[in-house]
Each structure stands twice: as C-alpha cells, then as structure tokens.
C-alpha cells in the first residue's frame, strides 16, 4: 500500500491514511451484483421465516463458503479521520465478533470447501480521504477502491468499505459482493453513512453506542454473516434469493450480543435447524446465538 502514513495506533486498531495511489490501476474482473442487501426498515424483505412461496429453508447452491475471515475495514471519504469514534467502535466490534456465539449462528452451513467458520482476524483499518462517490456506487466501483487500497488481497479476505455518503433515497443500508481483484477472488461490502438515518436505525437503547455506530454495527453483522455463508452467490439462499441474514432483518431477540468486551444490538440469522424445530427467538428460525 504505497504512499500511506501511520496516523494513530491503539490496542484495537491501527489507522492508516492515504492520498490517491500512483502506479497501475487495480485489475478488476467479474464483479458480482450487490448481494444480500440490508434493506432499510421501510423496504425490508424476508423477515423471520419468510422469503416468499414454497419452502422457506435455505438451500445449498453448490459453491464455497468462508471457513474464516481476514477483515480489513476501509473508510472512504473526506470526512473520516483517525480520531473518529465510529472507527474505534467498529474496531471493537470486529475484534470481538470472531469465535462469538453470534457467529456460531452460521456454522450449520457447509460448502465444497468445508464448514462455515467463526475465526476472524482483523487487519489495520485504512482511511482513504479521497472523495467517496456522490451517489450509490456500483459493485465494480467498490471493488476498484478495495484494489487501490489492498494491492494483494487474500483469498479469505473480507473488506468492508465504509463511506461518508448518506443513504438518501436508496432503499438499503449496505450490501456485500465479490470480484476478482488483482488475480484473487475477493469478498467485500459497502456501507452508507448511517448517522441520523431512521430507516437503518436498530433503535439500540441498551448498549450506550451512538445511533450511527449502532446502525453500522447491526448491518455489519448482517453482511459479514452473508459473506461467510454465501460469499459468491452460490452458497446458501432460499428460493427467492434471500440469504440467512436477509430472512431475519430487523428482528431482534431483545438481549444485546456480547462480543469480546463490548455489547451490541444485532439482528439474528436464519437457521434451517431452528426453523424445523419451530424454535428461535421468533419461533420461526431466527437465532442470535448457538
């Protein structure tokens, strides 16, 4: 990552800033669609055991899952700075999510390469103070940004890109996707700025997090869970194309999730086994711990 300078460090994360990178542009091939959209409250789909007609169960589509995740958050936009408490808050979120009861909600699912894992390693967060898009970006735009910041992505890498672009009239809060970036099939996600956004607010009154941080953490759990169980669109989906987190969007057990030393209000994920047993906090397959 050429031209980058260390701004600040803490026990939880190392913040790095960059100007526009010189040299050859990244190679981006085969960017997938915006997948697993975390719809805003007014446009949410697939609640609980729903997801349209026919069986509500998730079915395996024959591809790979993620057995672990190497997370490197990217903060894109002119307003991000090393002292931003949202960056530190999300560092705490990712530092605690690995091996948690929350990520265990995904482990019943397998792919051609094994079982969905709960191991999460967290790399140094990156700040890119170049201008973020002024409108909702295409997946190829976000893949290009990941390629600019991460010249050598890893196969189990997951690169969530947090922008300072408000959601505006978009009907979703975040999504995940994939692309071949510099020769590596890579997983990434996109997030709007969610401060003061009632459509993406989990209405967290228990943990003390700010509204914007709570909103980003909730949809961060959503997209990470979907990247683990369906990283390339051929993992686990129901008959309408909904992924495990889509089916439990905006439903909560009422008890905050303990992730490391911090607690978060995070939606649950759909479990085929829980649905078959008519269990889960909604009685229809949504669980937030196992």
Number of C-alpha atoms within 10 A of each C-alpha: 14 14 10 16 12 12 13 13 12 8 7 18 20 17 23 21 23 18 13 14 15 9 8 7 13 19 16 19 17 13 22 18 16 18 23 28 25 26 22 21 17 11 11 18 20 22 18 27 23 21 23 14 8 10 13 23 23 22 17 18 14 13 17 23 27 28 19 18 24 17 23 22 25 27 24 25 18 14 16 19 19 19 11 10 12 19 23 18 19 20 21 19 24 24 20 19 23 21 14 18 16 23 25 20 22 26 16 13 21 21 20 11 11 12 19 25 22 23 15 22 17 19 18 16 22 25 28 25 17 16 14 20 15 9 11 17 13 14 23 19 14 24 29 20 18 27 22 23 21 19 15 15 22 17 15 20 22 29 28 24 23 24 23 20 20 18 21 14 7 14 17 21 26 29 26 30 29 27 25 19 25 19 15 17 20 24 31 26 28 25 25 22 20 25 18 13 17 15 18 29 22 22 11 18 11 12 13 10 18 15 20 18 21 27 27 26 23 23 26 26 23 27 30 26 27 31 28 28 32 28 28 25 24 16 25 27 24 22 15 15 17 24 30 32 30 30 29 30 26 24 19 19 17 12 12 17 21 17 20 15 9 16 18 22 24 29 26 33 31 29 28 20 13 17 20 11 12 15 15 21 18 18 14 22 27 31 27 25 17 11
